[in-house]
Amino acid sequence: MAKQVPFEMVLEKAYQYKDEMTRFLRDMIAIPSESCDEKLVVQCIKKEMEKVGFDKVEIDPMGNILGYIGNGPHLIAMDAHIDTVGIGNIKNWTFDPYQGMEDDELIGGRGASDQEGGMASMVYAGKIIKDLGLEDQYTLLVTGTVQEEDCDGLCWQYIIEQSKIRPEFVVSTEPTDCQIYRGQRGRMEIRV
């Protein structure tokens, strides 16, 4: 039977790591990481995963970062694409998109929401899982995937078809206004 802990313990740990999560997110924001140019942000994520105690961290030949926690029989993945779009016209920003901004409630900057905030959350969720000894029944795979902005789906096609990694399910940290969305509607591109 899987170990259960009260949600308040998880929340307490999250608050304990708030400053570290914030610093990590700000570190990622400071690194330009447009599609096909994610190498430096991948190295930043690898360093953080190793620092917080992931059991295994690797970068696949496509450039995706894969961090593992636990060694149970059920493979569950959590994903964030770590590429961003460009900044557009810098004059349209009220702050430097790579310096970012932070107040008591928000952190802003290029990629903060879409989707480096998800990566910061997943890495520290992994640390909390290890801290609380919750990794026995499953293996958690945290992925930072590349080229999503330009080639949505190619990164996971590579993970599944080339690396032969098949999670039982994947949680995407795409921003959804704090709502849980289920399923995949697919994708269609039409040239007119």
C-alpha positions, -999 to 999 in steps of 0.1 A, spaced: 0 0 0 13 35 -9 24 57 19 0 86 25 8 119 41 -15 148 50 -16 175 23 -6 201 49 28 184 51 33 187 14 23 224 15 46 230 45 75 216 25 66 237 -5 67 269 16 100 257 31 115 257 -5 98 288 -17 130 309 -19 149 281 -37 120 276 -62 119 313 -68 156 316 -74 155 286 -97 127 301 -117 145 334 -119 176 316 -131 157 300 -159 140 332 -169 174 349 -172 185 324 -199 172 330 -234 158 296 -245 140 299 -278 132 267 -297 164 250 -309 184 271 -285 175 254 -251 210 240 -243 218 265 -215 185 262 -198 187 224 -200 221 226 -182 206 249 -155 177 224 -150 201 194 -149 222 211 -122 191 219 -101 178 183 -104 211 169 -92 212 194 -64 178 185 -50 186 147 -52 170 132 -83 180 96 -86 190 98 -123 193 128 -146 200 125 -183 198 145 -215 185 125 -245 200 129 -280 171 154 -289 181 176 -260 152 168 -236 161 167 -200 148 136 -181 149 134 -143 139 103 -124 128 98 -89 120 64 -74 122 30 -90 87 16 -86 68 -4 -113 45 24 -123 60 51 -146 43 85 -142 56 115 -161 53 153 -155 62 175 -184 71 211 -191 84 223 -224 114 246 -216 117 265 -249 101 299 -252 91 323 -279 110 354 -285 105 387 -266 91 406 -296 95 443 -293 114 451 -261 96 484 -259 63 466 -252 77 452 -220 74 472 -187 105 453 -174 134 435 -189 120 400 -199 152 383 -189 157 401 -156 121 395 -148 101 410 -121 89 398 -87 64 410 -61 47 393 -32 23 374 -56 39 372 -90 70 364 -109 71 377 -145 96 373 -173 100 354 -206 89 318 -200 77 323 -164 43 310 -171 48 291 -204 64 270 -191 95 274 -169 72 280 -138 60 244 -144 95 231 -145 105 249 -112 74 234 -96 81 199 -108 117 198 -97 108 209 -62 78 185 -62 104 158 -68 124 170 -39 93 170 -17 84 135 -28 119 123 -18 118 142 15 85 126 25 95 91 12 67 89 -13 86 73 -42 82 36 -33 53 26 -55 62 44 -87 89 60 -108 84 97 -114 98 110 -147 102 148 -148 108 160 -184 119 193 -197 111 190 -234 125 210 -263 112 226 -295 75 226 -284 69 262 -296 80 253 -332 73 215 -334 46 207 -308 46 170 -301 80 161 -317 97 159 -283 73 133 -270 73 115 -303 110 111 -298 107 101 -261 81 74 -269 94 61 -303 131 65 -301 138 62 -263 110 37 -258 98 54 -227 60 49 -222 46 64 -190 12 52 -178 1 89 -179 16 123 -183 8 155 -164 15 186 -185 22 218 -166 9 240 -195 -8 270 -179 -46 264 -175 -56 292 -152 -53 268 -122 -79 244 -137 -73 207 -143 -78 198 -180 -81 161 -190 -72 145 -223 -58 155 -256 -78 171 -284 -50 165 -309 -35 189 -333 -41 199 -369 -23 223 -391 -38 235 -424 -20 254 -451 -43 278 -471 
